[in-house]
Amino acid sequence: MPNPNDAPIRLQLPDILSNWPFTRTINPHYKLTSPLSTSWFTSFKPLPSSVPRSSCRDRWQPAVATGP
């Protein structure tokens, strides 16, 4: 059982992209695969129906659209 007087453990992860040697560009297959990826992702219903679909879609798609 943890002691309530102990300070919480804090981890700091390095910024691995700060010295990234490649330019970031949009994946050339993004426009073709984006609707398919969205359909596949939403088929799992990872979020409750109270969360708007647009908020979920807008947050994760740009992250996967970039490539080396």
Order of alpha helices (4+ residues) and beta strands (2+ residues): beta-alpha-alpha-beta
